Amino acid sequence: MGDPCVKRRWLIIADDLTGAADSASAFARRRLPAHVTWGEPRPESLADTVALAFDADTRQLPAAAGARRHHDILRRLFEPRMQVFKKIDSTLRGHPAEEIGAMLDNLSTWLPRLRAVFTPAFPAGGRVTRNGRIYVHGAALEHTEFWSNSRPQEHASLVSLLESAGLHARHVPLDLVRAGVASLRAAFDADSEHANQHGTTVCVCDAETDDDLERIAAAALDDAPTFFAGSAGLAQALAGIASRDAVPRLVPCAPGVDRRGALLVVGSQAGPSRAALAPLGELSALRRVSISALQLLDDAHAGGVLPLGDLARELDAGTDIAIDILPAATAASTSPRIVAALARHIAPLAAHASALMATGGDTATALLSRCDVHGIRLIDEIEPGSSLGLTLGAVTLPVVTKSGGFGDAGSLRRIAERLRFIRQTGTVA
């Protein structure tokens, strides 16, 4: 398959689109061909890529259904000598343990003595792993907005979380991570020996810095078969090593000058996304439109709230349009039904836009699918959690997908300014 000079090809499976994109963009920013796709798994989509990220779209599914889908996608797309990475949410949303388990069950039938290395740390996004637990900007995960009250408190321990899904797990403390590549690799190898009798043991590694993640990647990336699970932080470390020997390299991309405005859609209700809306609205030549979840579900009412004709004309004239869901119905606005309604109402505007941005993985998938887009050729990472690429499908446009839980108050404004630079210069540099 593909270029024989590529030492490793990577298959990344994520439970939402922004997660898939920000992991694969770690490869693209190093000029390695990387795509993200979704829908029906197509093995041919691996052609000419060093990294393929697949959005399994399981965040909202029951755990058992999500696990089955991960198992089936891996079965369809896995090839010999492929490196497999399960991208999880850095705050454990979704069903990471069950999905990791399904992938390990699948891989272990092909790869005896498989190693498994897991760390959700993403220091650039304020997420670190300490004593087998996640901390977000210094606060224990279970004390942040990202922790659901319906989750058992003991699942804040990563080892306990994995064991709840029937997996064997072992904590790898920070002092062992920092003891040197040889010592850390020996620990991974010892667990792979154990796998022959007891099943694969997942090594849960602490990491507080990017250097820690690079140590983990360096110890685990040798000729032994290894399954990786983590957030985009680990993906960055793995991509750094992969970039040393992988070819071909991406050529610079020039989408061309475009005078139309960008369509910016904020479906996420996470605090960082809400906080970034006000600074975005301070930009000149930008119109912000807010709509409630209830209005979206009322087709007749939504047609009046969203004056599509006026918005299309403003986009054509060069005004950026930002559309967000009001936070009054926070719980409802995260449902697939609401996100699908939002995408249905605003998709016609994409034909008038020079670029797209979507915040929230479910929002991005719904909007792009409505526009008959089936994938993204990734180009760069604007900042942690925000990936830039070109759409693949019925339309070809620059697109940014942004994780709702990442970024500061200025993140949406910086994305809008980057998209303005692209359309004014015709380059993505």
Long-range contacts (C-beta under 8 A, 24 or more apart in sequence): 1-46, 1-47, 1-79, 2-46, 2-47, 2-48, 2-49, 3-48, 3-247, 3-248, 5-246, 5-247, 5-248, 6-50, 6-246, 6-247, 7-242, 7-245, 7-246, 8-50, 8-81, 8-82, 8-83, 8-242, 8-246, 9-46, 9-49, 9-50, 9-51, 9-52, 9-79, 9-81, 9-82, 9-83, 10-50, 10-51, 10-52, 10-82, 10-83, 10-84, 10-85, 10-238, 10-242, 11-46, 11-51, 11-52, 11-54, 11-74, 11-77, 11-78, 11-82, 11-83, 11-84, 11-85, 12-51, 12-52, 12-53, 12-54, 12-85, 12-86, 12-87, 12-235, 13-53, 13-54, 13-56, 13-70, 13-73, 13-74, 13-84, 13-85, 13-86, 13-87, 13-99, 13-103, 14-53, 14-54, 14-55, 14-56, 14-86, 14-87, 14-88, 15-55, 15-56, 15-57, 15-58, 15-59, 15-66, 15-87, 15-88, 15-89, 15-94, 15-95, 15-96, 15-99, 16-55, 16-57, 16-59, 16-89, 16-94, 16-361, 16-362, 16-365, 17-55, 17-57, 17-361, 17-362, 17-364, 17-365, 17-368, 17-401, 18-360, 18-361, 18-364, 18-385, 18-387, 18-401, 18-402, 18-403, 18-404, 19-55, 19-87, 19-88, 19-89, 19-231, 19-232, 19-361, 19-403, 20-53, 20-54, 20-55, 20-87, 20-361, 21-53, 21-364, 21-376, 21-378, 21-387, 21-389, 21-401, 22-232, 22-235, 22-381, 22-384, 22-385, 22-386, 22-387, 22-401, 22-403, 23-53, 23-85, 23-87, 23-231, 23-232, 23-235, 24-51, 24-52, 24-53, 24-235, 24-378, 24-387, 25-232, 25-378, 25-379, 25-380, 25-381, 25-387, 25-388, 25-389, 26-51, 26-232, 26-235, 26-236, 26-238, 26-239, 26-240, 26-381, 27-51, 27-235, 27-239, 27-242, 27-243, 27-378, 28-250, 28-378, 28-379, 28-380, 28-381, 28-387, 28-389, 29-239, 29-380, 29-381, 30-239, 30-240, 30-242, 30-243, 31-243, 31-249, 31-250, 32-239, 32-242, 32-243, 32-246, 32-249, 32-250, 33-248, 33-250, 34-377, 34-378, 35-375, 35-376, 35-377, 35-378, 35-392, 36-375, 36-376, 36-378, 36-387, 36-389, 37-374, 37-375, 37-376, 37-392, 38-365, 38-369, 38-374, 38-375, 39-369, 39-374, 41-72, 41-73, 41-76, 41-77, 43-76, 43-77, 43-79, 45-375, 46-77, 46-79, 50-242, 50-246, 51-239, 51-242, 52-77, 53-87, 55-361, 55-365, 56-99, 57-362, 57-365, 58-94, 58-95, 58-99, 59-89, 59-93, 59-94, 59-361, 59-362, 60-335, 60-336, 60-362, 61-95, 63-95, 63-98, 64-98, 66-94, 66-95, 66-98, 66-99, 67-95, 67-98, 67-99, 67-101, 67-102, 68-102, 70-99, 70-102, 70-103, 71-102, 71-103, 71-105, 71-106, 74-102, 74-103, 74-106, 74-107, 75-106, 78-106, 78-107, 78-110, 80-110, 83-221, 83-226, 83-228, 83-238, 83-242, 84-227, 84-228, 85-228, 85-229, 85-230, 85-234, 85-235, 85-238, 86-227, 86-228, 86-229, 86-230, 87-229, 87-230, 87-231, 87-232, 87-235, 88-120, 88-229, 88-230, 88-231, 89-120, 89-231, 90-120, 90-121, 90-122, 90-125, 90-127, 90-134, 90-231, 90-232, 90-233, 90-405, 91-127, 91-134, 91-136, 91-141, 91-144, 91-146, 91-147, 91-405, 92-120, 92-134, 92-141, 92-146, 92-155, 92-161, 93-146, 96-120, 96-161, 96-229, 97-161, 97-162, 97-164, 97-165, 97-167, 98-165, 100-162, 100-165, 100-167, 100-202, 100-229, 101-162, 101-165, 101-166, 101-167, 103-227, 104-167, 104-199, 104-200, 104-202, 104-227, 107-225, 107-227, 108-195, 108-199, 108-200, 111-225, 112-195, 112-196, 113-192, 113-193, 113-195, 113-196, 113-224, 113-225, 114-192, 114-195, 114-200, 114-225, 114-226, 114-227, 115-188, 115-189, 115-191, 115-192, 115-195, 115-200, 115-203, 115-220, 115-224, 115-225, 115-226, 115-227, 116-191, 116-200, 116-201, 116-202, 116-203, 116-226, 116-227, 116-228, 116-229, 117-188, 117-202, 117-203, 117-205, 117-216, 117-220, 117-226, 117-227, 117-228, 117-229, 117-230, 118-158, 118-162, 118-169, 118-202, 118-203, 118-204, 118-205, 118-228, 118-229, 118-230, 119-204, 119-205, 119-206, 119-207, 119-213, 119-216, 119-230, 119-233, 119-234, 120-158, 120-230, 120-231, 120-233, 120-234, 121-206, 121-207, 121-208, 121-212, 121-213, 121-230, 121-231, 121-233, 121-234, 122-231, 122-232, 122-233, 122-384, 123-207, 123-208, 123-209, 123-210, 123-212, 123-213, 123-233, 124-210, 124-233, 124-236, 124-384, 125-231, 125-232, 125-233, 125-384, 125-385, 125-406, 127-231, 127-233, 128-207, 128-208, 128-209, 129-158, 129-204, 129-205, 129-206, 129-207, 129-208, 130-174, 130-206, 130-208, 131-171, 131-173, 131-206, 132-157, 132-158, 132-159, 132-171, 132-204, 132-206, 133-157, 133-158, 134-158, 145-270, 145-271, 146-270, 146-405, 158-204, 159-204, 162-202, 162-204, 167-199, 167-200, 167-202, 168-194, 168-198, 168-199, 168-200, 168-201, 168-202, 169-201, 169-202, 169-203, 169-204, 170-201, 170-202, 170-203, 170-204, 171-204, 171-206, 172-203, 172-204, 172-205, 172-206, 173-206, 174-206, 174-207, 174-208, 174-212, 177-205, 177-206, 177-207, 177-212, 177-215, 177-216, 178-212, 178-215, 181-215, 181-218, 181-219, 184-215, 184-216, 184-219, 185-219, 185-220, 185-222, 188-219, 188-220, 188-224, 188-226, 189-224, 192-224, 200-227, 202-229, 207-233, 207-234, 210-236, 210-237, 213-237, 214-240, 217-241, 232-384, 232-385, 250-379, 252-427, 252-428, 252-429, 253-379, 253-390, 253-427, 253-428, 254-426, 254-427, 254-428, 255-390, 255-396, 255-397, 255-398, 255-422, 255-426, 255-427, 255-428, 256-426, 257-423, 257-424, 257-425, 257-426, 258-354, 258-355, 258-423, 258-426, 259-318, 259-354, 259-423, 260-315, 260-316, 260-317, 260-318, 260-352, 260-353, 260-354, 260-423, 261-285, 261-286, 261-314, 261-315, 261-316, 261-317, 261-318, 261-319, 261-320, 261-321, 261-353, 261-354, 262-320, 262-321, 262-353, 262-354, 262-355, 262-356, 262-357, 262-416, 262-419, 262-420, 262-423, 263-315, 263-320, 263-321, 263-323, 263-346, 263-349, 263-350, 263-352, 263-353, 263-355, 263-356, 263-357, 264-320, 264-321, 264-322, 264-323, 264-356, 264-357, 264-412, 264-415, 264-416, 265-322, 265-323, 265-324, 265-342, 265-346, 265-356, 265-357, 265-358, 265-359, 265-363, 265-367, 266-322, 266-323, 266-324, 266-325, 266-359, 266-360, 266-363, 266-412, 267-324, 267-325, 267-333, 267-339, 267-342, 267-358, 267-359, 267-360, 267-362, 267-363, 267-366, 267-404, 268-359, 268-360, 268-363, 268-403, 268-404, 268-405, 269-325, 269-327, 269-330, 269-333, 269-334, 269-404, 270-360, 270-404, 270-405, 271-405, 272-404, 272-405, 272-406, 272-407, 272-408, 272-411, 273-359, 273-360, 273-402, 273-404, 273-405, 273-407, 273-412, 274-327, 275-408, 275-409, 276-407, 276-408, 276-409, 276-410, 276-411, 276-412, 276-413, 277-322, 277-324, 277-412, 278-409, 279-409, 279-410, 279-412, 279-413, 280-322, 280-412, 280-413, 280-416, 281-322, 282-413, 283-320, 283-413, 283-416, 283-417, 285-318, 285-319, 285-320, 286-319, 286-320, 286-321, 286-322, 286-416, 287-311, 287-314, 287-319, 287-320, 287-321, 287-322, 288-322, 288-323, 288-324, 289-321, 289-322, 289-323, 289-324, 290-323, 290-324, 290-325, 290-326, 291-323, 291-324, 291-325, 291-326, 291-342, 292-325, 292-326, 292-328, 292-329, 293-325, 293-326, 293-328, 293-329, 293-332, 293-333, 293-338, 294-329, 294-332, 296-325, 296-338, 296-341, 296-342, 296-345, 297-337, 297-338, 297-341, 302-341, 302-345, 303-345, 306-345, 306-346, 308-345, 308-346, 308-348, 308-349, 311-349, 311-352, 312-348, 312-349, 312-351, 312-352, 315-349, 315-352, 315-353, 315-354, 316-352, 320-416, 320-419, 320-420, 321-349, 321-353, 322-412, 322-416, 334-362, 336-362, 336-366, 339-363, 339-366, 340-366, 342-366, 342-367, 343-367, 343-369, 343-370, 344-370, 347-371, 350-395, 350-397, 351-395, 353-397, 354-397, 354-398, 354-419, 354-422, 354-423, 355-397, 355-398, 355-399, 355-400, 355-419, 355-422, 355-423, 356-391, 356-397, 356-398, 356-399, 356-400, 357-399, 357-400, 357-401, 357-402, 357-412, 357-415, 357-416, 357-419, 358-399, 358-400, 358-401, 358-402, 359-402, 359-403, 359-404, 359-412, 360-402, 360-403, 360-404, 361-401, 361-403, 361-404, 364-401, 368-393, 368-399, 371-395, 373-399, 376-401, 379-428, 380-428, 382-414, 382-415, 382-418, 383-407, 383-411, 383-414, 386-411, 386-415, 388-418, 388-428, 398-422, 398-423, 398-428
